[in-house]
Amino acid sequence: QFYYQCCEEWAATGGIHFDGKSTLDAFLKGVRARCAGAWRERFRPEVKRFYFSAKATGTVPTYHRFATQAEADEQGRLRAVAQAVRDERFEAAQDDYRELLAQRRDAYADIPARLAAYRASEDERRQRQDLIRAASKQDLELNMEAQQQRARKLEREELERREVEKLA
């Protein structure tokens, strides 16, 4: 019930599907629209099988009649052309993949050097912070010592002033 609609849809859009510019969902929608009220969801697996067979070979699978020798030869030629196209696309995809790997390798090749530079700058920053802390601590200790000396000096002066007042 759906085979002829699949053949019609493939005749209309098969080239787009074979080139990989359309999807199974689009093909299913087209067949569903052609079947209209006769469409049943149980047809989906068979339509998928039809679609992938046609996409792989570039031709509609024929179930309804026996092929003549000329038709069989044409089918064989079309299958050979489809296989050559798939092989060519496979090689192109492999080349693209190799190029992508090379780009990633080049992009990430400098990471160890960048990481070492980052660690070195972190070490330098840590050393600077340690020096600043040490200098701040030393400065604070000197300030405290100076304040204590002033306080002792003031105490001595105050004590001396009191003693002078007692004697007078």
C-alpha positions as CSV (number, residue, x, y, z in Angstrom):
1,Q,0.0,0.0,0.0
2,F,2.9,2.4,0.5
3,Y,5.5,1.0,-2.0
4,Y,4.2,3.1,-5.0
5,Q,4.1,6.2,-2.8
6,C,7.7,5.6,-1.8
7,C,8.6,5.2,-5.5
8,E,6.9,8.5,-6.3
9,E,8.6,10.3,-3.4
10,W,12.0,8.9,-4.4
11,A,11.4,10.0,-8.0
12,A,10.6,13.5,-6.8
13,T,13.3,13.9,-4.1
14,G,15.7,11.0,-4.4
15,G,18.6,13.0,-5.8
16,I,18.4,15.3,-2.7
17,H,18.4,12.3,-0.4
18,F,21.2,10.5,-2.3
19,D,23.4,13.7,-2.0
20,G,22.8,13.7,1.7
21,K,21.0,17.0,1.7
22,S,17.7,15.7,3.1
23,T,16.8,13.3,5.9
24,L,14.8,10.2,6.5
25,D,12.2,12.3,8.4
26,A,11.6,14.4,5.3
27,F,11.2,11.3,3.2
28,L,8.8,9.9,5.8
29,K,6.7,13.1,5.8
30,G,6.6,13.0,2.0
31,V,5.5,9.4,1.9
32,R,2.9,10.0,4.7
33,A,1.5,13.0,2.7
34,R,1.3,10.9,-0.5
35,C,-0.5,8.0,1.4
36,A,-2.8,10.5,3.1
37,G,-5.5,8.5,4.9
38,A,-4.0,5.1,4.0
39,W,-0.9,5.8,6.1
40,R,-0.3,3.5,9.0
41,E,2.4,3.8,11.6
42,R,3.3,0.2,11.0
43,F,4.6,1.1,7.6
44,R,7.5,3.1,9.1
45,P,10.0,0.2,9.4
46,E,9.4,-0.9,5.8
47,V,9.6,2.7,4.5
48,K,12.9,3.1,6.4
49,R,14.2,-0.1,4.8
50,F,13.1,1.2,1.4
51,Y,14.8,4.6,2.1
52,F,18.1,3.3,3.1
53,S,18.2,0.7,0.3
54,A,17.4,3.4,-2.2
55,K,19.9,5.8,-0.6
56,A,22.7,3.2,-0.7
57,T,22.1,2.1,-4.3
58,G,20.8,5.4,-5.7
59,T,17.9,3.5,-7.3
60,V,14.4,2.4,-6.1
61,P,14.3,-1.3,-5.0
62,T,12.0,-3.1,-7.3
63,Y,9.7,-5.8,-5.8
64,H,6.8,-5.7,-8.2
65,R,8.3,-7.1,-11.4
66,F,11.2,-9.1,-12.8
67,A,14.0,-7.0,-14.4
68,T,15.1,-7.5,-18.0
69,Q,18.7,-7.9,-18.7
70,A,19.0,-4.3,-19.8
71,E,17.4,-3.1,-16.6
72,A,19.6,-5.4,-14.5
73,D,22.7,-4.0,-16.3
74,E,21.5,-0.4,-15.6
75,Q,20.8,-1.3,-12.0
76,G,24.3,-2.7,-11.7
77,R,25.8,0.4,-13.3
78,L,23.9,2.6,-11.0
79,R,25.0,0.6,-8.0
80,A,28.6,0.9,-9.1
81,V,28.2,4.7,-9.5
82,A,26.6,4.9,-6.1
83,Q,29.4,2.9,-4.5
84,A,32.0,5.1,-6.2
85,V,30.2,8.2,-4.8
86,R,30.1,6.7,-1.3
87,D,33.8,5.8,-1.5
88,E,34.6,9.3,-2.6
89,R,32.6,10.8,0.2
90,F,34.2,8.5,2.7
91,E,37.7,9.5,1.6
92,A,36.7,13.2,1.8
93,A,35.3,12.7,5.3
94,Q,38.5,10.9,6.3
95,D,40.6,13.7,4.9
96,D,38.5,16.3,6.8
97,Y,38.9,14.2,10.0
98,R,42.7,14.0,9.6
99,E,42.8,17.8,9.0
100,L,40.7,18.4,12.1
101,L,43.0,16.2,14.2
102,A,46.0,18.1,12.9
103,Q,44.4,21.4,13.7
104,R,43.6,20.2,17.3
105,R,47.1,18.9,17.7
106,D,48.5,22.3,16.5
107,A,46.1,24.2,18.7
108,Y,46.9,22.3,21.8
109,A,50.6,21.7,21.2
110,D,51.7,24.8,23.1
111,I,49.7,24.0,26.2
112,P,52.6,22.4,28.1
113,A,54.7,25.5,27.5
114,R,51.9,27.8,28.5
115,L,51.3,25.7,31.6
116,A,54.9,25.9,32.6
117,A,54.9,29.7,32.1
118,Y,51.8,30.0,34.2
119,R,53.3,27.9,37.0
120,A,56.5,30.0,36.8
121,S,54.4,33.2,37.1
122,E,52.4,31.8,40.0
123,D,55.7,30.9,41.8
124,E,57.0,34.4,41.2
125,R,53.7,35.9,42.5
126,R,53.8,33.7,45.5
127,Q,57.4,34.7,46.2
128,R,56.5,38.4,45.9
129,Q,53.6,37.9,48.3
130,D,55.8,36.1,50.8
131,L,58.3,39.0,50.6
132,I,55.5,41.5,51.1
133,R,54.2,39.6,54.0
134,A,57.7,39.3,55.6
135,A,58.3,43.0,55.0
136,S,55.0,43.9,56.5
137,K,55.5,41.6,59.5
138,Q,59.0,43.1,60.0
139,D,57.6,46.6,59.6
140,L,54.9,45.9,62.1
141,E,57.3,44.4,64.6
142,L,59.6,47.5,64.3
143,N,56.6,49.8,64.8
144,M,55.5,47.9,67.9
145,E,59.0,48.0,69.3
146,A,59.2,51.7,68.6
147,Q,55.9,52.3,70.3
148,Q,57.0,50.2,73.3
149,Q,60.2,52.2,73.6
150,R,58.3,55.4,73.5
151,A,55.9,54.1,76.1
152,R,58.9,53.1,78.4
153,K,60.5,56.4,77.8
154,L,57.3,58.3,78.7
155,E,57.0,56.1,81.8
156,R,60.5,56.9,82.9
157,E,60.0,60.6,82.2
158,E,56.7,60.5,84.2
159,L,58.5,58.6,87.0
160,E,61.3,61.1,87.0
161,R,58.9,64.0,87.1
162,R,57.0,62.5,90.0
163,E,60.2,62.0,91.9
164,V,61.3,65.6,91.2
165,E,57.9,66.7,92.5
166,K,58.3,64.6,95.7
167,L,61.7,66.1,96.4
168,A,60.6,69.6,95.9
